[in-house]
Amino acid sequence: MTGAEVWAAAGDEDEQRQGFRSAFEAAPLTFEQVWIRYFGIGGECGLFEVEAYVYGSLNFPALERDLLAHALNETLNTLGVNCRRASYSRAVLPRADDGRSSTG
């Protein structure tokens, strides 16, 4: 993240979970494929915990939710799959005072 970006709230856990589930169900992937990528980028939860989170039986902290969303999105990008993407707990937006001129 650069100094020209700021974090802004994007939604609550249930909203993020529903978005992840919609993106996952539209994708030609298994939980195992997404979990392997999630674990590889630092996710700390097991496969069964991830499934429990996706189906609403377990809550995840924002960091774990974001790692899981990133794992799904990264896997879809790698495979060249054009479908819905999972959202993050926070959105990165450019600051109004980032020094860029709107005139070019």
C-alpha positions in Angstrom: 0.0 0.0 0.0 1.4 3.4 -0.9 1.0 6.7 1.1 -1.6 7.7 -1.4 -4.1 5.1 -0.3 -6.3 4.9 2.8 -8.4 2.1 4.3 -12.2 2.5 4.2 -14.8 0.1 5.7 -16.4 -2.1 3.1 -18.9 -4.2 5.0 -19.5 -6.5 7.9 -18.5 -10.1 8.3 -21.8 -11.6 7.1 -21.7 -9.5 4.0 -18.2 -10.5 3.3 -19.0 -14.2 3.9 -22.0 -14.0 1.5 -19.8 -12.4 -1.1 -17.1 -15.0 -0.7 -19.6 -17.8 -0.9 -21.2 -16.4 -4.1 -17.9 -16.0 -5.8 -16.7 -19.4 -4.7 -19.9 -21.2 -5.8 -19.7 -19.5 -9.2 -16.1 -20.7 -9.7 -14.9 -24.0 -10.9 -12.9 -24.6 -7.7 -12.9 -26.9 -4.7 -12.4 -25.8 -1.1 -9.0 -27.7 -1.1 -7.7 -25.6 -4.0 -8.6 -22.3 -2.3 -7.4 -23.5 1.1 -4.0 -24.5 -0.2 -3.5 -21.0 -1.6 -4.9 -19.4 1.6 -2.6 -21.5 3.8 0.4 -20.7 1.5 -0.1 -16.9 1.9 -0.3 -17.2 5.7 -3.8 -18.3 6.6 -3.9 -20.0 10.0 -7.2 -21.9 9.8 -7.7 -25.5 8.7 -9.7 -26.7 5.8 -12.7 -27.7 8.0 -12.6 -24.3 9.7 -12.7 -22.5 6.3 -15.7 -24.6 5.3 -17.4 -23.8 8.6 -16.8 -20.1 8.1 -18.1 -20.1 4.5 -21.3 -21.8 5.6 -21.8 -19.6 8.7 -20.9 -21.9 11.5 -17.7 -20.1 12.5 -16.6 -16.5 12.6 -13.2 -15.4 11.3 -11.2 -12.3 12.3 -10.9 -9.7 9.5 -7.3 -10.7 8.6 -8.3 -14.4 8.0 -11.3 -13.3 6.0 -9.1 -11.1 3.8 -6.5 -13.8 3.3 -9.2 -16.2 2.3 -10.8 -13.7 -0.1 -7.3 -12.9 -1.5 -6.6 -16.7 -2.0 -9.8 -17.1 -3.9 -9.3 -14.0 -6.1 -5.7 -14.9 -6.8 -6.6 -18.5 -7.8 -9.3 -17.2 -10.1 -6.8 -14.7 -11.7 -4.2 -17.4 -12.1 -6.6 -19.7 -13.8 -8.0 -16.8 -16.0 -11.5 -17.4 -14.7 -13.8 -14.5 -15.4 -16.4 -14.5 -12.7 -17.4 -12.6 -9.5 -14.6 -11.9 -7.0 -14.6 -12.0 -3.2 -14.6 -8.7 -1.3 -12.3 -7.7 1.4 -13.1 -6.3 4.9 -11.6 -3.0 3.8 -11.4 -1.3 0.5 -8.3 0.6 -0.7 -9.2 4.0 -2.0 -7.0 6.8 -3.3 -6.8 9.8 -0.9 -8.3 13.1 -2.1 -4.9 14.8 -1.3 -2.6 12.3 -3.1 -1.0 15.1 -5.1 -2.3 14.0 -8.5 -3.7 16.6 -10.8 -7.1 15.9 -12.4 -5.9 17.8 -15.5 -3.2 15.3 -16.3 
